[in-house]
Amino acid sequence: MRQILRRAKTCSLSTLTRGEGTPYGSLANIAFDVAGRPLILVSKLAWHTQNLLADARASVLMGELPSTGDALVGPRVTVLGRFEPVDDAGLRRRYLARHPQAALYADFPDFSFWRLTPSSIHGVAGFGRIETLTPDEVFPPAEEMEGLEMSAIEHMNHDHAEAVHLYATKILKAQPGPWRVLAIDPDGADLGLHEQSLRMEFHTPVFTADALRKKFAELAYEARTL
């Protein structure tokens, strides 16, 4: 379920309209912190931001449509909770790693970053495959990964640039170029080239420095055999 969230770049954002409390749906770009909690960048001019300022309760829906057939057979996840504004350089970097074009307006005075603190997560994997989970079940603690993310990014880009290039061109089938690691979390890494951003998933989640080193080594071996 968490990988569905991690792959998403857009979401349906539902807020409550000021005063009357009628549900209001809007489209928003989305990213995630190291633990997987949703991040948005919104303008105070937007209705959804004005709604959040009055009532922080909200939800975000992310789904993956099948290439053919009924859209309802595709998996989707709704995260419910409360949004809070955040002013954190690390969260800003992670958001821009997914949405490089947002650097053009991220520092405008009317824009701000918000993070959703989940209260429950509702997932649908297809007809009859439905479950509602607690935040602890979907977002396990990731303190060690949060602490080592920046040093791991610098190490990979400085000492293993060839491996990063192989991840992009062999595993993700991207064009050659000076690809760089922009963000790392337990479920994967975001790679960037100019204004391109690609997601490389880990086959299994990692939560320690040793596990992360082994995972990057496994992926480098996999890339060299492709």
C-alpha positions as CSV (number, residue, x, y, z in Angstrom):
1,M,0.0,0.0,0.0
2,R,2.8,2.4,0.9
3,Q,4.4,1.9,-2.5
4,I,1.2,3.1,-4.2
5,L,1.6,6.3,-2.2
6,R,5.3,6.6,-3.0
7,R,4.7,6.3,-6.7
8,A,2.0,9.0,-6.8
9,K,2.8,12.5,-8.0
10,T,-0.7,13.9,-7.9
11,C,-3.7,13.4,-5.6
12,S,-7.3,14.3,-5.1
13,L,-7.2,16.6,-2.1
14,S,-10.5,16.8,-0.1
15,T,-11.0,19.6,2.3
16,L,-14.0,21.1,4.1
17,T,-15.3,24.4,2.8
18,R,-15.2,27.3,5.3
19,G,-18.4,27.9,7.2
20,E,-20.7,25.3,5.7
21,G,-18.3,22.3,5.8
22,T,-19.2,20.9,2.4
23,P,-16.5,18.5,1.1
24,Y,-14.4,20.2,-1.6
25,G,-12.2,18.2,-4.0
26,S,-9.2,19.5,-5.8
27,L,-6.2,18.3,-7.7
28,A,-2.8,18.8,-6.1
29,N,0.8,17.7,-6.6
30,I,2.0,15.4,-3.8
31,A,5.3,14.2,-2.3
32,F,6.2,12.3,0.9
33,D,8.5,12.6,3.9
34,V,10.9,9.9,4.7
35,A,8.3,8.0,6.7
36,G,5.8,8.3,3.9
37,R,3.5,11.0,5.2
38,P,2.0,13.2,2.4
39,L,3.4,16.7,1.6
40,I,1.7,19.3,-0.5
41,L,2.7,22.8,-1.6
42,V,-0.2,25.2,-1.9
43,S,-1.0,28.8,-2.3
44,K,-3.1,30.9,0.1
45,L,-5.1,32.0,-2.9
46,A,-6.4,28.5,-3.4
47,W,-9.7,27.4,-1.9
48,H,-8.2,24.2,-0.5
49,T,-5.6,26.3,1.5
50,Q,-8.2,28.6,2.8
51,N,-10.2,25.6,3.8
52,L,-7.3,24.1,5.7
53,L,-6.6,27.3,7.5
54,A,-10.1,27.1,8.9
55,D,-10.3,23.3,9.4
56,A,-7.2,21.2,9.1
57,R,-9.1,17.9,8.6
58,A,-8.6,16.5,5.1
59,S,-7.8,13.5,3.0
60,V,-5.8,12.7,-0.1
61,L,-6.7,10.0,-2.6
62,M,-4.1,8.4,-4.9
63,G,-4.8,5.6,-7.4
64,E,-3.3,3.8,-10.3
65,L,-5.6,3.4,-13.3
66,P,-5.4,0.2,-15.3
67,S,-4.3,0.6,-18.9
68,T,-7.6,-0.9,-20.2
69,G,-11.0,-1.8,-18.7
70,D,-12.8,-0.7,-15.6
71,A,-10.9,2.0,-13.7
72,L,-12.4,0.6,-10.5
73,V,-10.2,-2.5,-10.6
74,G,-7.1,-0.4,-10.1
75,P,-5.6,0.0,-6.7
76,R,-6.1,3.2,-4.7
77,V,-5.4,4.5,-1.3
78,T,-7.0,7.3,0.8
79,V,-5.1,8.8,3.7
80,L,-7.2,10.7,6.2
81,G,-6.0,13.1,8.9
82,R,-5.0,16.7,9.6
83,F,-2.7,18.9,7.6
84,E,-0.3,21.3,9.3
85,P,2.0,23.9,7.7
86,V,5.7,22.9,7.9
87,D,8.8,25.0,7.4
88,D,11.6,22.5,7.0
89,A,14.5,22.5,4.5
90,G,14.5,18.7,4.3
91,L,10.8,18.4,3.5
92,R,11.2,21.2,0.9
93,R,14.1,19.3,-0.8
94,R,12.1,16.0,-0.8
95,Y,9.1,17.8,-2.4
96,L,11.2,19.4,-5.1
97,A,12.9,16.1,-5.8
98,R,9.5,14.8,-7.0
99,H,8.4,18.1,-8.6
100,P,11.5,20.0,-9.8
101,Q,9.4,22.5,-11.7
102,A,7.9,23.7,-8.4
103,A,11.2,25.4,-7.6
104,L,10.0,28.3,-9.8
105,Y,7.3,29.2,-7.3
106,A,8.1,27.3,-4.0
107,D,9.5,30.5,-2.4
108,F,6.7,32.8,-3.4
109,P,5.3,34.4,-0.2
110,D,1.8,33.0,-0.7
111,F,3.0,29.4,-1.0
112,S,3.6,27.1,1.9
113,F,4.3,23.4,2.5
114,W,1.9,21.3,4.5
115,R,2.2,17.8,5.9
116,L,-0.7,15.4,6.6
117,T,-0.6,13.6,10.0
118,P,-2.6,10.5,9.2
119,S,-5.4,9.2,11.4
120,S,-6.4,6.2,9.2
121,I,-5.6,4.8,5.8
122,H,-8.2,3.2,3.5
123,G,-7.0,1.0,0.7
124,V,-8.8,-0.7,-2.2
125,A,-6.9,-3.2,-4.2
126,G,-9.8,-4.1,-6.5
127,F,-13.4,-5.4,-6.1
128,G,-13.8,-6.9,-2.6
129,R,-10.2,-6.2,-1.6
130,I,-10.7,-3.5,0.9
131,E,-9.0,-2.7,4.2
132,T,-8.7,0.2,6.7
133,L,-5.4,0.4,8.5
134,T,-3.9,2.5,11.3
135,P,-0.9,4.9,10.7
136,D,1.5,2.5,12.5
137,E,0.6,-0.3,10.1
138,V,1.4,1.8,7.0
139,F,4.0,4.2,8.2
140,P,6.5,2.4,10.5
141,P,9.1,4.4,12.4
142,A,12.0,5.6,10.1
143,E,14.1,7.7,12.5
144,E,17.4,6.1,11.4
145,M,16.7,6.7,7.7
146,E,15.7,10.3,8.4
147,G,19.0,10.8,10.2
148,L,21.2,9.3,7.4
149,E,19.4,10.4,4.3
150,M,21.5,13.4,3.5
151,S,24.8,11.7,4.1
152,A,23.7,8.7,2.0
153,I,22.7,11.0,-0.8
154,E,26.0,12.8,-0.8
155,H,27.9,9.5,-0.6
156,M,26.0,8.0,-3.6
157,N,26.4,11.1,-5.8
158,H,30.1,11.7,-4.9
159,D,31.4,8.1,-4.7
160,H,29.0,6.0,-6.7
161,A,28.0,8.2,-9.6
162,E,28.5,5.3,-12.1
163,A,26.0,3.2,-10.1
164,V,23.5,6.0,-10.0
165,H,23.8,6.3,-13.8
166,L,23.2,2.6,-14.1
167,Y,20.1,2.8,-11.9
168,A,18.6,5.4,-14.2
169,T,19.6,4.0,-17.6
170,K,19.3,0.3,-16.9
171,I,16.7,-0.2,-14.2
172,L,14.5,2.8,-15.0
173,K,15.3,2.8,-18.8
174,A,16.0,6.6,-18.8
175,Q,18.2,8.5,-21.2
176,P,21.9,8.8,-20.3
177,G,23.1,11.9,-18.4
178,P,24.4,13.1,-15.1
179,W,21.7,11.5,-13.0
180,R,21.8,12.2,-9.2
181,V,20.1,10.8,-6.2
182,L,17.8,13.5,-4.8
183,A,15.9,11.7,-2.0
184,I,16.0,8.4,-0.2
185,D,13.5,6.7,2.0
186,P,12.8,3.1,3.3
187,D,10.9,2.3,0.1
188,G,13.2,3.7,-2.7
189,A,15.0,6.7,-4.0
190,D,14.2,9.6,-6.3
191,L,16.7,10.2,-9.1
192,G,16.9,13.5,-11.0
193,L,18.3,14.9,-14.2
194,H,17.6,18.6,-14.9
195,E,13.8,18.8,-14.6
196,Q,13.2,15.1,-14.8
197,S,12.4,13.0,-11.7
198,L,12.1,9.2,-11.6
199,R,11.3,6.9,-8.8
200,M,13.4,3.8,-8.1
201,E,11.6,1.3,-5.8
202,F,13.3,-1.0,-3.4
203,H,12.0,-4.6,-3.7
204,T,11.9,-4.7,0.1
205,P,11.9,-1.8,2.6
206,V,15.1,-0.8,4.4
207,F,15.3,1.0,7.8
208,T,19.0,0.9,8.7
209,A,22.3,2.2,7.2
210,D,23.6,-1.3,6.7
211,A,20.4,-2.5,4.9
212,L,20.6,0.6,2.7
213,R,24.2,-0.1,1.7
214,K,23.3,-3.7,0.8
215,K,20.2,-2.6,-1.1
216,F,22.2,-0.1,-3.3
217,A,24.8,-2.8,-3.9
218,E,22.1,-5.3,-5.0
219,L,20.6,-2.8,-7.3
220,A,24.0,-2.0,-8.9
221,Y,24.6,-5.7,-9.5
222,E,21.1,-6.0,-11.0
223,A,21.7,-3.0,-13.3
224,R,25.0,-4.4,-14.5
225,T,23.4,-7.7,-15.5
226,L,20.6,-6.1,-17.6
